[in-house]
């Protein structure tokens, strides 16, 4: 299921979403660590003509974040100016610039309300299985307007009815300030939109069936009346992934890039 050919499909599907005119065009996309498929999709969208600033937290060379994730959070936060008195003078401090409008999030568990769990399962603090940790997921979920949920594994243990621990909530009460929220979920089996507090199945990847996706999903979802098959990569997209995208990824994800650049099987 997670074969190189499926990686091509996921990169192309994400890249098309980044260029989808039905959604606001992104101006600044940020991608966290250990995210080769989202990074590949962003590079492919750029190669296909999309114009946006791209910031990659996981860069071995030329990392724009010299102070790590603190700068990422500062870029993402809602801009405001705090005024306070210090030694008789007025000081202004700009905290949070609101300059990132798209970010990718995943989770060890994702539920039908788009809550994500990056903590673990079992008794607190995830004594049964430990996930990487919440880090800044809640902050980014609230502060970045467009959130793309991505989880390559699509199974009842990852897409659950209710996450055991909420690292970042998919929804908030109306009186809570929130700029962001989930707009789509892409997995190795299917592509969903998130609408009115629930997931809506838009397309099935080649070889998948509706019954199979329903059996592999722990939460309920609605189905588009015109449910389609996710289009495979075009010849142009495949060429760009094997060449320009693989080259862009090589310094940060060398093993993944080499698999993309490998000649197709005869």
Buried (B, 14 or more C-beta within 10 A) or exposed (E): EEEEEBBBBBBBBBBBBBBEEEBEEBEBBBBBEEBBBBBBBBBBBBBBEBEBEBBBBBBEEEBBBEEEBEBBBBBBBEEEEEEEEEEEEEEEEEEBBBBBBBBBBBBBBBBBBBBBBBBBBEEEEBEEEEBBEBBBBBBBBBBBBBBBBBBBBBBEEBBBEEBBBBBBBBBEEEEEEBBBBBBBBBBBBBBBBBEEEBBBBBBBBEEBEEEBBEEBBBBEBEBEEEEEEBBBBEEEBBEBBBEBBBEBBBEBBEEBBEBBBEEEEE
